[in-house]
Amino acid sequence: MYCQSEYMGKIKEQRLQIRVDPQRKQLLERAADAAHQNLSAFVLGAASRHAEEVLAERTVVELSPQAAQAFSDALAQPARVNERLAAALARPRQFRWVD
């Protein structure tokens, strides 16, 4: 049986090695099997997605001096609540937070 993947055509020259305890390796193997992936593809995919999330949270936004001042001024002004927002805030919630 042949399976084509978007990653199969790419040449991989770098190697990544990690050490894990037996229970964690078994967990990863079970999850990889459930996802119909080999262990390497599963771990690489999960680690890559998490890395992208972490980096997205730490993105630096560069502003010109004028834009930085406008942003600072906007933050310093109190927010104005219009009628639609006030009505939305007054409605009972349709959800509850789960901690």
GIJO-V635112 format. One record per backbone hydrogen bond with DSSP energy under -1.0 kcal/mol. CO is the residue of the C=O (numbers start at 1). NH is the residue of the N-H. Records with the same first field share a line. If there is no record, write none. Layout:
BEGIN
CO->NH  NH
END
This chain:
BEGIN
5->8
7->10
21->25
22->26
23->27
24->28
25->29
26->30
27->31
28->32
29->33
30->34
31->35
32->37
33->36
38->42
39->43
40->44
41->45
42->46
43->47
44->48
45->49
46->50
47->51
48->52
49->53
50->54
51->55
52->56
53->57
56->59
64->68
65->69
66->70
67->71
68->72
69->73
70->74
71->75
72->76
73->77
82->86
83->87
84->88
85->89
86->90
87->91
END
